[in-house]
């Protein structure tokens, strides 16, 4: 988990301790925080790979030039 997800869980715990959130709402919010935290990396990697496949990069340096 990254620090954003950790801070979110701390805020949710404070809300539950101060009786702002009931148990059901707290559980739903924690599950959503965990889901969004764990799904961020695969989604970013999928978007990055898709973009990398579209660009046809050719070697443009002198060292790679064909004789």
KOLTIMAR-397309 format. One record per residue: residue in one letter; z, x, y of N, C-alpha, C in turn. Coordinates in steps of 0.001 Angstrom, whole numbers, plus 500000, padded with zeros to 6 digits. Example, Ala and Ser with C-alpha at 12.3 -4.5 7.8 and 13.67 -1.06 7.14 Angstrom:
! residues 2
+------+--------+--------+--------+--------+--------+--------+--------+--------+--------+
! rest !     nZ !     nX !     nY !    caZ !    caX !    caY !     cZ !     cX !     cY !
+------+--------+--------+--------+--------+--------+--------+--------+--------+--------+
!    A ! 507800 ! 513190 ! 494310 ! 507800 ! 512300 ! 495500 ! 507800 ! 513200 ! 496700 !
!    S ! 507080 ! 512850 ! 497750 ! 507140 ! 513670 ! 498940 ! 507870 ! 512900 ! 500030 !
+------+--------+--------+--------+--------+--------+--------+--------+--------+--------+
***
This chain:
! residues 67
+------+--------+--------+--------+--------+--------+--------+--------+--------+--------+
! rest !     nZ !     nX !     nY !    caZ !    caX !    caY !     cZ !     cX !     cY !
+------+--------+--------+--------+--------+--------+--------+--------+--------+--------+
!    X ! 500000 ! 500844 ! 498810 ! 500000 ! 500000 ! 500000 ! 500000 ! 500876 ! 501236 !
!    X ! 499390 ! 500398 ! 502268 ! 499411 ! 501144 ! 503511 ! 500583 ! 500684 ! 504368 !
!    X ! 500747 ! 501313 ! 505520 ! 501903 ! 500985 ! 506367 ! 501801 ! 499588 ! 506968 !
!    X ! 500583 ! 499069 ! 507163 ! 500429 ! 497717 ! 507700 ! 501040 ! 496685 ! 506745 !
!    X ! 500761 ! 496834 ! 505464 ! 501315 ! 495908 ! 504481 ! 502819 ! 496028 ! 504378 !
!    X ! 503328 ! 497250 ! 504513 ! 504769 ! 497464 ! 504449 ! 505474 ! 496821 ! 505642 !
!    X ! 504912 ! 496969 ! 506817 ! 505505 ! 496349 ! 508015 ! 505469 ! 494833 ! 507889 !
!    X ! 504386 ! 494313 ! 507352 ! 504287 ! 492867 ! 507170 ! 505369 ! 492352 ! 506227 !
!    X ! 505628 ! 493070 ! 505147 ! 506678 ! 492661 ! 504216 ! 508062 ! 492741 ! 504862 !
!    X ! 508295 ! 493727 ! 505697 ! 509582 ! 493827 ! 506402 ! 509765 ! 492637 ! 507335 !
!    X ! 508718 ! 492274 ! 508053 ! 508796 ! 491121 ! 508961 ! 509040 ! 489838 ! 508176 !
!    X ! 508394 ! 489700 ! 507031 ! 508619 ! 488504 ! 506211 ! 510050 ! 488448 ! 505694 !
!    X ! 510609 ! 489589 ! 505305 ! 512006 ! 489612 ! 504861 ! 512953 ! 489231 ! 505987 !
!    X ! 512677 ! 489698 ! 507191 ! 513517 ! 489312 ! 508334 ! 513435 ! 487809 ! 508585 !
!    X ! 512230 ! 487259 ! 508478 ! 512062 ! 485816 ! 508662 ! 512805 ! 485011 ! 507616 !
!    X ! 512819 ! 485503 ! 506397 ! 513546 ! 484795 ! 505340 ! 515053 ! 484916 ! 505539 !
!    X ! 515523 ! 486108 ! 505938 ! 516960 ! 486295 ! 506171 ! 517478 ! 485429 ! 507308 !
!    X ! 516645 ! 485206 ! 508312 ! 517068 ! 484382 ! 509468 ! 516764 ! 482901 ! 509267 !
!    X ! 516354 ! 482528 ! 508062 ! 516094 ! 481135 ! 507687 ! 514921 ! 480516 ! 508450 !
!    X ! 513990 ! 481346 ! 508887 ! 512780 ! 480837 ! 509539 ! 511771 ! 480397 ! 508474 !
!    X ! 511739 ! 481116 ! 507351 ! 510827 ! 480798 ! 506257 ! 511624 ! 480302 ! 505054 !
!    X ! 511132 ! 479237 ! 504429 ! 511772 ! 478808 ! 503184 ! 511218 ! 479646 ! 502025 !
!    X ! 511743 ! 479443 ! 500839 ! 511361 ! 480281 ! 499695 ! 509881 ! 480140 ! 499328 !
!    X ! 509360 ! 478941 ! 499373 ! 507965 ! 478719 ! 499002 ! 507022 ! 479397 ! 499998 !
!    X ! 507279 ! 479225 ! 501280 ! 506450 ! 479855 ! 502304 ! 506541 ! 481378 ! 502212 !
!    X ! 507724 ! 481893 ! 501991 ! 507922 ! 483331 ! 501860 ! 507108 ! 483885 ! 500684 !
!    X ! 507152 ! 483198 ! 499547 ! 506419 ! 483659 ! 498367 ! 504912 ! 483654 ! 498601 !
!    X ! 504408 ! 482616 ! 499230 ! 502977 ! 482534 ! 499527 ! 502564 ! 483640 ! 500480 !
!    X ! 503364 ! 483886 ! 501508 ! 503034 ! 484927 ! 502489 ! 503083 ! 486317 ! 501863 !
!    X ! 504040 ! 486560 ! 500980 ! 504117 ! 487870 ! 500319 ! 502911 ! 488070 ! 499405 !
!    X ! 502530 ! 487045 ! 498659 ! 501355 ! 487165 ! 497792 ! 500082 ! 487413 ! 498598 !
!    X ! 499943 ! 486743 ! 499720 ! 498768 ! 486967 ! 500559 ! 498781 ! 488361 ! 501170 !
!    X ! 499945 ! 488855 ! 501556 ! 500041 ! 490214 ! 502100 ! 499647 ! 491237 ! 501048 !
!    X ! 500121 ! 491057 ! 499829 ! 499762 ! 491976 ! 498754 ! 498273 ! 491883 ! 498409 !
!    X ! 497750 ! 490688 ! 498354 ! 496339 ! 490494 ! 498027 ! 495431 ! 491155 ! 499059 !
!    X ! 495693 ! 490905 ! 500336 ! 494834 ! 491490 ! 501370 ! 494982 ! 493004 ! 501429 !
!    X ! 496172 ! 493516 ! 501162 ! 496373 ! 494962 ! 501181 ! 495626 ! 495632 ! 500044 !
!    X ! 495700 ! 495062 ! 498854 ! 495057 ! 495680 ! 497708 ! 493543 ! 495463 ! 497673 !
!    X ! 493035 ! 494434 ! 498331 ! 491601 ! 494173 ! 498315 ! 490855 ! 494911 ! 499417 !
!    X ! 491547 ! 495493 ! 500373 ! 490871 ! 496161 ! 501475 ! 490046 ! 497352 ! 500997 !
!    X ! 490614 ! 498208 ! 500176 ! 489907 ! 499412 ! 499739 ! 488648 ! 499097 ! 498926 !
!    X ! 488705 ! 498236 ! 497913 ! 487462 ! 497945 ! 497175 ! 486376 ! 497308 ! 498046 !
!    X ! 486765 ! 496445 ! 498976 ! 485763 ! 495816 ! 499837 ! 485111 ! 496822 ! 500775 !
!    X ! 485899 ! 497724 ! 501337 ! 485342 ! 498744 ! 502223 ! 484429 ! 499684 ! 501446 !
!    X ! 484828 ! 500081 ! 500253 ! 483989 ! 500954 ! 499438 ! 482682 ! 500267 ! 499052 !
!    X ! 482738 ! 498999 ! 498731 ! 481518 ! 498261 ! 498384 ! 480579 ! 498173 ! 499583 !
!    X ! 481107 ! 497916 ! 500751 ! 480273 ! 497846 ! 501953 ! 479696 ! 499215 ! 502297 !
!    X ! 480468 ! 500247 ! 502122 ! 480001 ! 501595 ! 502430 ! 478902 ! 502028 ! 501464 !
!    X ! 479045 ! 501743 ! 500183 ! 478036 ! 502105 ! 499192 ! 476739 ! 501345 ! 499436 !
!    X ! 476840 ! 500092 ! 499812 ! 475638 ! 499316 ! 500090 ! 474864 ! 499922 ! 501252 !
!    X ! 475551 ! 500334 ! 502283 ! 474904 ! 500921 ! 503443 ! 474300 ! 502279 ! 503090 !
!    X ! 474984 ! 503048 ! 502291 ! 474500 ! 504376 ! 501923 ! 473237 ! 504276 ! 501063 !
!    X ! 473120 ! 503262 ! 500236 ! 471945 ! 503104 ! 499389 ! 470704 ! 502751 ! 500205 !
!    X ! 470885 ! 502013 ! 501282 ! 469747 ! 501563 ! 502075 ! 469074 ! 502701 ! 502824 !
!    X ! 469823 ! 503683 ! 503263 ! 469232 ! 504758 ! 504048 ! 468635 ! 505818 ! 503127 !
!    X ! 467388 ! 506108 ! 503336 ! 466708 ! 507142 ! 502562 ! 466830 ! 508453 ! 503324 !
!    X ! 467828 ! 509210 ! 502986 ! 468053 ! 510476 ! 503661 ! 467275 ! 511555 ! 502938 !
!    X ! 466518 ! 512309 ! 503695 ! 465797 ! 513438 ! 503124 ! 466403 ! 514711 ! 503696 !
!    X ! 466383 ! 515746 ! 502902 ! 466907 ! 517013 ! 503374 ! 466053 ! 517503 ! 504541 !
!    X ! 466690 ! 517802 ! 505639 ! 465956 ! 518190 ! 506834 ! 466379 ! 519567 ! 507336 !
!    X ! 466833 ! 520394 ! 506464 ! 467223 ! 521734 ! 506874 ! 466193 ! 522754 ! 506426 !
!    X ! 466184 ! 523885 ! 507040 ! 465244 ! 524941 ! 506699 ! 465497 ! 525433 ! 505287 !
!    X ! 466757 ! 525483 ! 504879 ! 467094 ! 525978 ! 503567 ! 466511 ! 525129 ! 502453 !
!    X ! 466320 ! 523859 ! 502669 ! 465831 ! 522955 ! 501637 ! 464321 ! 522728 ! 501720 !
!    X ! 463663 ! 523365 ! 502645 ! 462233 ! 523139 ! 502821 ! 461459 ! 523681 ! 501634 !
!    X ! 460506 ! 522878 ! 501139 ! 459677 ! 523303 ! 500012 ! 458725 ! 524396 ! 500464 !
!    X ! 458445 ! 525305 ! 499559 ! 457548 ! 526426 ! 499886 ! 456105 ! 525964 ! 499955 !
+------+--------+--------+--------+--------+--------+--------+--------+--------+--------+
***
